[in-house]
Amino acid sequence: MRTRFAPSPTGLLHLGHAFSALTAWDLAQGSGGEFLLRIEDIDGTRCRPEYEAAILDDLRWLGLAWPEPVIRQSERLPLYREALERLRSAGLVYPCTCTRRDIREALAAPQEGASRAAVYPGTCRGRTDLPEDAAWRLDLGRALSLAGPLYFVETGIEAGRHGVDPDGLMEGIGDVVLARRDIGTSYHLAVVIDDALQGITHVVRGMDLFEVTGLHRLLQALLDLPVPVWHHHRLIRDANGRRLAKRDDARAIVRYRADGLAPADLRRMLAHA
Ligand code: GLU
């Protein structure tokens, strides 16, 4: 078993991140497997080296260890470009010059409660007059019919075998941006490439990403990538029941450390959170 924790250094780690990292760590430890760390820093406008340093420090404090060197997505852009090129040769992506807002959202892992961009209406699909230095969108309908029926196996809270629902993907995700114009990739493309290249057997992450798993499974089929098992865990919420976000600095691990808590105290809190 090989698991991973894949934070984006856009803020301090909070209790929710600690839960995710510890879940991935415990699963790997429990099976004599390996835990990897990956820094998901494709969004150069929001990522900061000081956050990355703080993340490493917090994770070490929690008692986690990982093989070096740690992979940074910002250093792997040619790999993502190559994958995009393959999709392009297969006629599965098309350039799009529509609103920047949709495109910006493609960089971040979609999170529960975040306002979702409306499903893209396909305006640029089939156009032949567009420049190549545009954003690139997946032609979802075509991709789904090429891939045929797909399923994925989940061992987390929705444990079982899940069929990928084409209608659900068409209505919920649509022709998603796989490559932002300025960076040439997106969260969705980078995450499936790296999980495959790093030999991740169990993708451990929060339940807020459960609904994009069908898309990730589809990308794996299109790119001939090995298929991991997913393990989506519950989300740690604040007193109002909202998923913790980067802005919740009150729950930052550094705060608990400053208050003199030990990692075992944090684990106890998480068990009841
Ligand atoms: N970088 C993503 C995040 O910060 C991780 C998503 C994943 O684990 O697939 O939420």
Boltz pocket constraint, residues with backbone or C-beta under 6 A from the ligand:
constraints:
  - pocket:
      binder: B
      contacts: [[A, 6], [A, 7], [A, 8], [A, 40], [A, 109], [A, 191], [A, 204], [A, 205], [A, 206], [A, 209]]
      max_distance: 6.0
